[in-house]
Amino acid sequence: MPSIDMRQKHTGNRTTVLGVLLGVVFLYFLYSIRTAPAEPSNIDRRLQSAVVAENPLSPPTSGFRKQPKAQGPDDVLPPPPVVHYQLNNLTASAFPAQNGEKVLILTPLARFYPEYWSNLLHLSYPHQHISLGFITPKTKEGNAATAALQEAIGKTQSGPEGQRFQSVTILRQDFDPPIVSQDEKERHKMDNQKERRASMARARNSLLFTTIGPHTSWVLWLDADIIETPPTLIQDLARHDKAIIVPNCYQRYTNEKGETDVRPYDYNSWRDSDIAQDLASQMGPDEILLEGYAEMPTYRTLMALSARTGKDRDERRLMPLDGVGGTALLVKAEVHRDGAMFPPFPFYHLIETEGFAKMAKRLHFDSFGLPDYFVSPPRAGVSSVAMHRSANVFGQVYHYNE
């Protein structure tokens, strides 16, 4: 029979071993807390799942998570996943920023304006919810625009995270433009409009169908020469909760007195008239109606001429439209998904953006305009830099471009 001293000795040894084991477990627990990554919140997890794509076949509007490369000949990588999307759960609401809705900004770009990019960076909509898409022509000027665009993208996407966009896609047109010159007079010559706008429609459709993704709630068409907008452009347009909405485009210029003045720039947003419809009824199947030309008086109600620039100006004033311009055009993604595109052919004698409004109307989507809400291209007669530094437009001072 062992003595009391021997029993106490064995008990003491067991206590010591147990204490050492508990100490090791405790140290391991502390180490795991310090080294383990923080568990993402539900919001972070939702953002990550919506933002990051798993494979190269995913839509380009989702950032891509690179898959691991095979380390040896015997390594077998998993196949690309099958991804399910519930488009019925996608929203395009009046408060897109609060709901984390994805916006796709699309720009046909033949000339790069640094002010355009600067204005884009100053949009207050969260950049993590914005994807960009560009299409450039196969011309010498298009090559220069692509190079300048890539340089700007490189600086932004490697800069502060708050400035980075979710994804950026650049396409090169697979067809030659009918008009190589970007001279304003040449581009707006009436004889060039049908071919020019048909080419623009093809470019817009190529860009749209390539970049729109299952998470896209809104598509903002923004022309490359729109260098000045309010920073809240997306929120302001979406707040009206319309399927299609367009602001007014006005341009600064120097008038005959040598003073700075403003004038309408985009005449493609209008309400139809009986005279225009009569003109169309007498046209051949391949002829199109054009707006803003004295040779073809349509007597439509033009949004460009419906602006109020005085004390009665109301940026929220709505105007129903039958045709829209594409300088700054916000569209709910469902409109495009339901089949509304930019016809490169006469569609009820309309083409490109005006034809898009007609096609959307046939799909039961109405178009609206904001005649007192302005966006601006470069100033006529002076360099765009001079306009960039001139802050006052229609009595409202914008500091975001300075």
Phi and psi in degrees as a GROMACS rama.xvg file:
@    title "Ramachandran Plot"
@    xaxis  label "Phi"
@    yaxis  label "Psi"
@TYPE xy
-67.9612  152.431  PRO-2
-78.1284  168.911  SER-3
-64.1487  -36.2077  ILE-4
-63.4582  -38.7792  ASP-5
-66.8794  -41.3491  MET-6
-62.6316  -42.3576  ARG-7
-63.8651  -35.3816  GLN-8
-65.3727  -45.2279  LYS-9
-63.2911  -41.1673  HIS-10
-62.0218  -40.8957  THR-11
-64.3406  -38.8869  GLY-12
-64.4627  -43.7105  ASN-13
-62.0707  -39.9971  ARG-14
-63.125  -39.6513  THR-15
-65.615  -45.3045  THR-16
-62.1959  -44.8418  VAL-17
-61.3655  -39.3903  LEU-18
-64.7553  -40.1396  GLY-19
-64.12  -44.426  VAL-20
-60.9374  -43.3922  LEU-21
-62.3754  -37.8663  LEU-22
-64.4653  -41.6113  GLY-23
-63.4145  -45.1233  VAL-24
-60.2033  -42.2382  VAL-25
-64.1578  -43.5349  PHE-26
-63.5669  -41.0487  LEU-27
-63.0827  -39.5629  TYR-28
-62.7031  -45.4646  PHE-29
-62.5731  -41.6288  LEU-30
-64.7002  -40.4597  TYR-31
-66.911  -33.7352  SER-32
-65.6657  -40.7722  ILE-33
-72.2101  -33.8049  ARG-34
-95.1432  -25.3204  THR-35
-70.8983  137.506  ALA-36
-67.65  148.926  PRO-37
-63.9275  139.419  ALA-38
-69.1796  123.824  GLU-39
-65.5626  147.004  PRO-40
-70.7919  172.152  SER-41
-61.6264  -37.5116  ASN-42
-66.4967  -46.3602  ILE-43
-60.5006  -42.1918  ASP-44
-64.3905  -38.8435  ARG-45
-66.8124  -41.6432  ARG-46
-63.3062  -43.0119  LEU-47
-63.4159  -42.6945  GLN-48
-67.5042  -29.6236  SER-49
-86.5305  -22.8963  ALA-50
-93.3097  -37.6076  VAL-51
-102.266  128.848  VAL-52
-89.6211  156.099  ALA-53
-97.8187  -19.813  GLU-54
-151.158  161.172  ASN-55
-63.626  -16.495  PRO-56
-83.5501  -4.62425  LEU-57
-69.5866  161.488  SER-58
-59.4448  142.372  PRO-59
-67.9338  -9.08324  PRO-60
-80.7275  0.0799276  THR-61
-108.652  134.68  SER-62
-61.4451  144.229  GLY-63
-100.291  128.412  PHE-64
-92.7657  115.854  ARG-65
-65.855  136.27  LYS-66
-84.0919  152.29  GLN-67
-64.9406  143.984  PRO-68
-86.8873  152.648  LYS-69
-65.4303  130.703  ALA-70
-87.3403  -22.7576  GLN-71
-152.727  172.742  GLY-72
-66.2583  -21.5989  PRO-73
-92.1813  -6.65203  ASP-74
-72.35  133.871  ASP-75
-116.838  116.358  VAL-76
-84.7478  147.665  LEU-77
-66.0806  150.632  PRO-78
-69.0012  158.211  PRO-79
-56.1709  140.364  PRO-80
-73.2463  157.02  PRO-81
-92.0734  119.96  VAL-82
-106.185  133.458  VAL-83
-106.317  134.885  HIS-84
-122.837  134.262  TYR-85
-104.495  91.0314  GLN-86
-68.5788  -21.2389  LEU-87
-65.1018  -21.6756  ASN-88
-89.4874  -3.60029  ASN-89
-78.0695  134.231  LEU-90
-114.308  151.134  THR-91
-135.944  87.692  ALA-92
-104.248  177.476  SER-93
-74.4914  -11.9981  ALA-94
-128.095  69.9878  PHE-95
-67.408  -34.8108  PRO-96
-65.9184  -43.3021  ALA-97
-64.3512  -30.8081  GLN-98
-94.3152  4.39113  ASN-99
63.4229  33.8488  GLY-100
-78.011  140.426  GLU-101
-83.634  134.285  LYS-102
-117.03  130.776  VAL-103
-108.577  114.823  LEU-104
-97.5512  120.503  ILE-105
-116.71  133.606  LEU-106
-138.488  113.59  THR-107
-71.1805  125.799  PRO-108
-130.143  111.967  LEU-109
-107.091  -18.9806  ALA-110
-142.368  135.18  ARG-111
-94.7608  123.264  PHE-112
-105.324  118.821  TYR-113
-56.158  -32.076  PRO-114
-67.7863  -32.5084  GLU-115
-60.0979  -47.0075  TYR-116
-66.8329  -40.5133  TRP-117
-60.8177  -42.8693  SER-118
-64.0228  -38.0422  ASN-119
-61.5589  -42.2617  LEU-120
-66.2089  -25.8728  LEU-121
-89.6642  1.79339  HIS-122
-62.4701  131.275  LEU-123
-82.7406  -9.0649  SER-124
-63.0397  136.657  TYR-125
-53.0268  121.826  PRO-126
-66.1746  -22.2356  HIS-127
-67.885  -14.4748  GLN-128
-105.645  9.19598  HIS-129
-112.458  128.633  ILE-130
-111.401  146.363  SER-131
-115.329  143.366  LEU-132
-137.949  135.033  GLY-133
-131.791  149.135  PHE-134
-133.255  130.482  ILE-135
-121.996  148.064  THR-136
-79.5139  161.982  PRO-137
-87.8597  68.8761  LYS-138
-134.44  168.943  THR-139
-60.745  -42.3066  LYS-140
-67.3904  -36.0333  GLU-141
-65.2357  -36.3341  GLY-142
-63.3165  -42.8272  ASN-143
-65.4547  -40.0056  ALA-144
-64.217  -40.5076  ALA-145
-63.7215  -42.5553  THR-146
-63.7523  -44.2275  ALA-147
-65.6609  -39.2296  ALA-148
-63.0508  -45.4417  LEU-149
-62.464  -36.9801  GLN-150
-64.445  -44.1271  GLU-151
-64.5073  -41.302  ALA-152
-63.334  -42.7225  ILE-153
-59.2195  -41.2304  GLY-154
-67.2377  -42.3483  LYS-155
-70.1039  -47.3125  THR-156
-73.3752  -13.8596  GLN-157
-105.053  3.71397  SER-158
-92.4949  -156.03  GLY-159
-56.1941  140.404  PRO-160
-61.0316  -32.9199  GLU-161
-65.2517  -21.7616  GLY-162
-91.7601  -17.1571  GLN-163
-72.2643  145.173  ARG-164
-93.4114  158.579  PHE-165
-60.3518  -42.7518  GLN-166
-160.698  158.567  SER-167
-137.001  131.532  VAL-168
-124.509  131.891  THR-169
-118.919  124.719  ILE-170
-111.198  147.862  LEU-171
-108.282  132.842  ARG-172
-59.5018  141.173  GLN-173
-97.5821  19.8398  ASP-174
-145.161  154.764  PHE-175
-81.9747  137.715  ASP-176
-70.527  145.809  PRO-177
-70.5213  -25.6182  PRO-178
-125.017  112.542  ILE-179
-76.822  -38.0071  VAL-180
-67.8542  139.744  SER-181
-102.822  14.3247  GLN-182
-62.042  134.7  ASP-183
-62.4217  -41.2856  GLU-184
-64.2327  -40.8438  LYS-185
-67.6841  -39.8947  GLU-186
-67.6093  -31.7845  ARG-187
-99.3727  5.44693  HIS-188
-62.5413  134.595  LYS-189
-60.4103  -39.2541  MET-190
-64.403  -20.8511  ASP-191
-93.6514  -6.04447  ASN-192
-67.8545  -42.2197  GLN-193
-63.4669  -49.6483  LYS-194
-67.2187  -41.6294  GLU-195
-63.3025  -45.8793  ARG-196
-75.1021  -29.2132  ARG-197
-64.7457  -40.7395  ALA-198
-64.5814  -40.6883  SER-199
-62.742  -39.9971  MET-200
-63.1008  -42.7113  ALA-201
-61.4511  -42.0609  ARG-202
-64.4781  -43.3118  ALA-203
-62.2433  -44.0068  ARG-204
-64.747  -42.1318  ASN-205
-59.3799  -44.6861  SER-206
-65.6451  -43.9834  LEU-207
-63.2722  -52.1098  LEU-208
-68.0829  -23.083  PHE-209
-82.0314  -33.6091  THR-210
-104.489  -24.3725  THR-211
-64.5465  133.565  ILE-212
-120.208  172.639  GLY-213
-70.1314  -12.812  PRO-214
-97.6431  -4.87174  HIS-215
-71.9462  123.324  THR-216
-99.74  -35.9958  SER-217
-132.303  148.113  TRP-218
-121.927  120.778  VAL-219
-106.445  113.179  LEU-220
-86.5401  120.676  TRP-221
-132.714  114.812  LEU-222
-65.1248  151.989  ASP-223
-68.2514  -18.2148  ALA-224
-100.37  11.8216  ASP-225
-87.9872  102.427  ILE-226
-106.663  -2.2971  ILE-227
-144.504  119.075  GLU-228
-142.078  159.933  THR-229
-60.5639  145.368  PRO-230
-63.4402  -21.8648  PRO-231
-95.1304  26.134  THR-232
-51.05  -50.9285  LEU-233
-64.0094  -47.8805  ILE-234
-63.2699  -40.2928  GLN-235
-64.4877  -42.2605  ASP-236
-72.6515  -42.6092  LEU-237
-67.5731  -25.79  ALA-238
-58.5757  -24.6461  ARG-239
-79.0889  -11.6191  HIS-240
54.9968  44.7115  ASP-241
-105.547  148.686  LYS-242
-64.3108  -36.7594  ALA-243
-140.113  127.006  ILE-244
-147.466  142.288  ILE-245
-137.977  135.449  VAL-246
-82.6443  176.509  PRO-247
-90.909  141.558  ASN-248
-110.932  115.605  CYS-249
-121.789  149.872  TYR-250
-121.89  138.374  GLN-251
-79.7488  147.342  ARG-252
-157.139  169.142  TYR-253
-97.9676  119.415  THR-254
-81.9135  -175.56  ASN-255
-64.6488  -23.1309  GLU-256
-86.6382  1.10406  LYS-257
79.9003  15.1165  GLY-258
-102.17  154.795  GLU-259
-74.782  128.371  THR-260
-137.282  176.451  ASP-261
-128.798  153.98  VAL-262
-150.454  156.524  ARG-263
-62.9217  147.452  PRO-264
-120.965  -40.1042  TYR-265
-112.638  116.758  ASP-266
-102.973  14.1896  TYR-267
-89.7894  -0.269162  ASN-268
-103.708  115.401  SER-269
-155.076  164.103  TRP-270
-104.768  138.456  ARG-271
-71.1037  163.061  ASP-272
-131.055  160.358  SER-273
-63.7229  -36.1804  ASP-274
-64.1595  -43.1295  ILE-275
-63.3444  -39.6655  ALA-276
-67.9184  -35.5717  GLN-277
-65.7958  -41.2859  ASP-278
-58.4917  -44.9235  LEU-279
-64.1299  -36.7151  ALA-280
-66.6861  -20.7312  SER-281
-96.73  1.33425  GLN-282
-89.0832  155.914  MET-283
-74.0183  167.368  GLY-284
-63.2313  -23.8073  PRO-285
-102.08  6.54248  ASP-286
-93.2729  151.52  GLU-287
-127.134  151.456  ILE-288
-86.5581  138.769  LEU-289
-122.896  147.915  LEU-290
-111.119  145.5  GLU-291
91.5267  13.1713  GLY-292
-119.833  131.054  TYR-293
-64.3464  -26.6199  ALA-294
-70.4839  -13.6066  GLU-295
-136.626  73.3487  MET-296
-70.9186  118.525  PRO-297
-104.496  -20.038  THR-298
55.7539  33.0548  TYR-299
-75.1546  161.388  ARG-300
-84.9752  109.043  THR-301
-90.1983  130.552  LEU-302
-63.7326  -32.5778  MET-303
-58.6723  -30.6901  ALA-304
-100.329  7.39659  LEU-305
-104.362  8.79596  SER-306
-74.9645  147.672  ALA-307
-110.602  124.608  ARG-308
-112.397  2.31177  THR-309
-97.9241  -151.959  GLY-310
-68.8089  -21.8628  LYS-311
-86.4472  8.15073  ASP-312
-63.2689  133.215  ARG-313
-135.779  105.36  ASP-314
-63.7693  -18.5915  GLU-315
-94.1792  -0.410802  ARG-316
-66.1113  126.306  ARG-317
-100.632  151.023  LEU-318
-140.304  120.964  MET-319
-66.7352  141.455  PRO-320
-128.77  154.131  LEU-321
-108.99  -19.9799  ASP-322
-134.11  147.876  GLY-323
-130.652  151.38  VAL-324
-93.6513  169.219  GLY-325
-112.673  13.1602  GLY-326
-61.7888  -42.655  THR-327
-151.962  100.635  ALA-328
-129.399  116.109  LEU-329
-100.304  127.032  LEU-330
-129.625  133.141  VAL-331
-65.5658  134.792  LYS-332
-59.4465  -27.4975  ALA-333
-63.6425  -26.9086  GLU-334
-63.3411  -46.4326  VAL-335
-68.9292  -39.7828  HIS-336
-63.7449  -31.1418  ARG-337
-78.5157  -4.31633  ASP-338
120.035  -5.03878  GLY-339
-76.1545  117.434  ALA-340
-129.862  -168.775  MET-341
-102.753  103.16  PHE-342
-65.0745  124.511  PRO-343
-87.167  12.6869  PRO-344
-132.362  160.846  PHE-345
-62.0046  119.026  PRO-346
-118.684  104.579  PHE-347
53.155  38.3124  TYR-348
66.5107  23.0669  HIS-349
-123.538  157.963  LEU-350
-143.291  158.178  ILE-351
52.4774  -125.446  GLU-352
-65.4813  -37.4934  THR-353
-67.163  -38.0676  GLU-354
-66.6492  -33.1306  GLY-355
-61.5647  -45.0496  PHE-356
-61.1654  -38.7655  ALA-357
-67.3773  -42.3121  LYS-358
-64.8538  -41.21  MET-359
-63.6109  -38.0118  ALA-360
-62.492  -38.2365  LYS-361
-65.9989  -23.0311  ARG-362
-95.0121  10.6598  LEU-363
72.9104  32.97  HIS-364
-113.338  123.717  PHE-365
-91.0251  152.319  ASP-366
-110.041  145.856  SER-367
-137.695  156.876  PHE-368
-129.354  160.966  GLY-369
-117.291  90.2523  LEU-370
-63.9709  -23.5271  PRO-371
-103.049  6.9976  ASP-372
-107.371  121.244  TYR-373
-114.77  143.858  PHE-374
-126.206  159.406  VAL-375
-137.314  141.508  SER-376
-90.901  -178.775  PRO-377
-59.6778  151.226  PRO-378
-68.5886  140.547  ARG-379
-78.7745  135.296  ALA-380
89.0815  -12.8653  GLY-381
-134.036  170.76  VAL-382
-68.8951  153.172  SER-383
-64.0925  -24.1673  SER-384
-66.0341  -38.7535  VAL-385
-62.2782  -41.3184  ALA-386
-66.3933  -36.9622  MET-387
-59.4504  -33.2642  HIS-388
-92.3864  -12.0007  ARG-389
-88.1506  109.651  SER-390
-89.2852  -18.9779  ALA-391
-92.4699  121.776  ASN-392
-135.024  120.194  VAL-393
55.3635  39.765  PHE-394
77.877  -1.21877  GLY-395
-109.849  130.052  GLN-396
-98.0155  125.465  VAL-397
-107.814  122.593  TYR-398
-102.479  -6.4562  HIS-399
-73.0391  -15.5855  TYR-400
-95.274  -3.84397  ASN-401
